[in-house]
Amino acid sequence: MDFIKVDDPGVGKRLRRDGVVLIDGLLDPGEVAETRAQMLRYQEEVLPGVPRAHYEFHEDGVLRNMTEMQRYDPWFREFAQRERFTSLFRGAVDWEPTLFYLETFPKRPGCRPLRMHQELFATPMEPAQYLHLWIALDDVVEDNSGMVFYRGSHKLGLAPHVYHSDQLPAVEDGLLDRLAPYRVEPEFPAGSAALFDGCTIHGSKANVTDTMRLSLVVAVRGVDTVVSGDDDIFSSVIARFFREELGIQKCAVDDTLAELGGDEAVAQRVLDRIERDYDVRLALEDVGTGASPRALAARLIEHTGWDSLNSATA
């Protein structure tokens, strides 16, 4: 696949055809350096005040991700809505885009491959108007977690996914085998980017180098799209807390801890995880073992102060 300029009039045609467009020189070297410096500032100065749900570290203390960065910092809020990006999005689709989120998943030395997946599987919305602008902040080649796309896979709609032991979904291997002729593995100079559809199957390789590989993602959705509400998202997260703390395979959002065999010690561990991830403390005496994921989600939403989990700003 060839790279094109950000203002190329053929962006929309390529996106409709291939599901992914490679953009040359989206950021110049000075902008790349500034963005990297701002990411370090964000991590050192802003991250300590960000709810735990929007960042994660590896067990050894190395940063794993920072999400929803536009919520907590004006520099990144402005960055995500630069006219250059907005014009690119509007020129690529026939719907009006609005900022969804800004996030980064640094690829540490020795990191494993990211399994092939579709963004719309993890975050379904109606209508399916969802774009990612993935921006390389380092030269990205095969050895440092190189990117992989399946050209034209967006035309398939949502592909079958399977869940692995790490609870992450991935497109089933049989389909990937059949799509092998359409697999592309472009190399990205720092400052270049990939614009791709929410249904485009993609992932990344292992980082076998001894240096961190940095990138940023600006995601937009259609201004009239409907995405899962806060209650659905929080209920799903807390149901996972129930499963993990109880060591069980299934938990519906209306199941209570008592019904699942949990006691006050389990309830306290769930509440501790909610506090760690969302900076919201719920009292055990107000919850007890009669709480369900849906009930806890409702209490959590009351305390977050967010009008919508999916809004562009806090």
Secondary structure by P-SEA (a helix, b strand, c coil): cccccccccaaaaaaaaccbbbbcccccaaaaaaaaaaaaaaaccccccccccccccccccccccccccccccaaaaaaaacaaaaaaaaacccccccccbbbbbbbcccccccccccccccccccccccccbbbbccccccccbbbbbbcccccccccbbbbcccccccccaaaaaaacccbbbbbbcccbbbbbccccccccccccccbbbbbbbbbbcccccccccaaaaaaaaaaaaaaaaacccccccccccccccccaaaaaaaaaaaaaaccbbbbcccccccccaaaaaaaaaacccccccccccc
